[in-house]
Amino acid sequence: MTGGFRFAGFWIRAAAALVDGFVLGLLSAFIGIVVVYAMLWIGVGEGTAQGVGQVLSTVVAIAYYTGFHSSERQATPGKRVLGIHVMTRDGGRLTPARALGRYFALILSAIPFGLGYLMAGWTRDKTALHDLVCSTRVVYDSPA
C-alpha cells in the first residue's frame, strides 16, 4: 500500500476481466444477432455482414473500456463488482484520451504470452505493462 491506496494485483484484475469479457460477449452476441441478421435480411452479403458485425463489436469494446475507465466511477462493471478502479499515478481520474491509450496499450501487455499482464503479480505497485506505459494504477475502492 502506498499513499493510502491498496493496489489490486493480478488475480482480482483477472477476475474483473472475466466479468467484463462476459458482458462484452453478450453485447457482441446482440450485435451479431441484430445487426448481422438485419443486414442479411436486406440483402447484404454474408461476408460483409459478418465484417460489419466484427467492426461494430470492436468499436463497442473500445467505447466500453474508454468510457467506463474515464467515467466518474473509474471502473468497468467487472471492476465495480470486485471493488477496484483505475486511476492515474497521482490518484486522479483518467481522461478519455488516456483511457483510450490504456485500451490500446493492452496489446503490449498481451505480447509475448501475456507477460505484461502477469507483471501485476510481481511489481511493487502491482502495475501491469499497460499501467506503466500509461501511468495508471488499479486500486481497491476502500483503503486497508
C-alpha positions, 0 to 999 in steps of 0.5 A, spaced: 500 500 500 502 506 498 499 513 499 493 510 502 491 506 496 491 498 496 493 496 489 489 490 486 494 485 483 493 480 478 488 475 480 482 480 482 484 484 475 483 477 472 477 476 475 474 483 473 476 481 466 472 475 466 466 479 468 467 484 463 469 479 457 462 476 459 458 482 458 462 484 452 460 477 449 453 478 450 453 485 447 457 482 441 452 476 441 446 482 440 450 485 435 451 479 431 444 477 432 441 484 430 445 487 426 448 481 422 441 478 421 438 485 419 443 486 414 442 479 411 435 480 411 436 486 406 440 483 402 447 484 404 452 479 403 454 474 408 461 476 408 460 483 409 455 482 414 459 478 418 465 484 417 460 489 419 458 485 425 466 484 427 467 492 426 461 494 430 463 489 436 470 492 436 468 499 436 463 497 442 469 494 446 473 500 445 467 505 447 466 500 453 473 500 456 474 508 454 468 510 457 467 506 463 475 507 465 474 515 464 467 515 467 466 518 474 466 511 477 473 509 474 471 502 473 468 497 468 462 493 471 467 487 472 471 492 476 465 495 480 463 488 482 470 486 485 471 493 488 477 496 484 478 502 479 483 505 475 486 511 476 492 515 474 499 515 478 497 521 482 490 518 484 486 522 479 481 520 474 483 518 467 481 522 461 478 519 455 484 520 451 488 516 456 483 511 457 483 510 450 491 509 450 490 504 456 485 500 451 490 500 446 496 499 450 493 492 452 496 489 446 503 490 449 501 487 455 498 481 451 505 480 447 509 475 448 504 470 452 501 475 456 507 477 460 505 484 461 499 482 464 502 477 469 507 483 471 501 485 476 503 479 480 510 481 481 511 489 481 511 493 487 505 497 485 502 491 482 502 495 475 501 491 469 505 493 462 499 497 460 499 501 467 506 503 466 506 505 459 500 509 461 501 511 468 495 508 471 494 504 477 488 499 479 486 500 486 481 497 491 475 502 492 476 502 500 483 503 503 486 497 508 
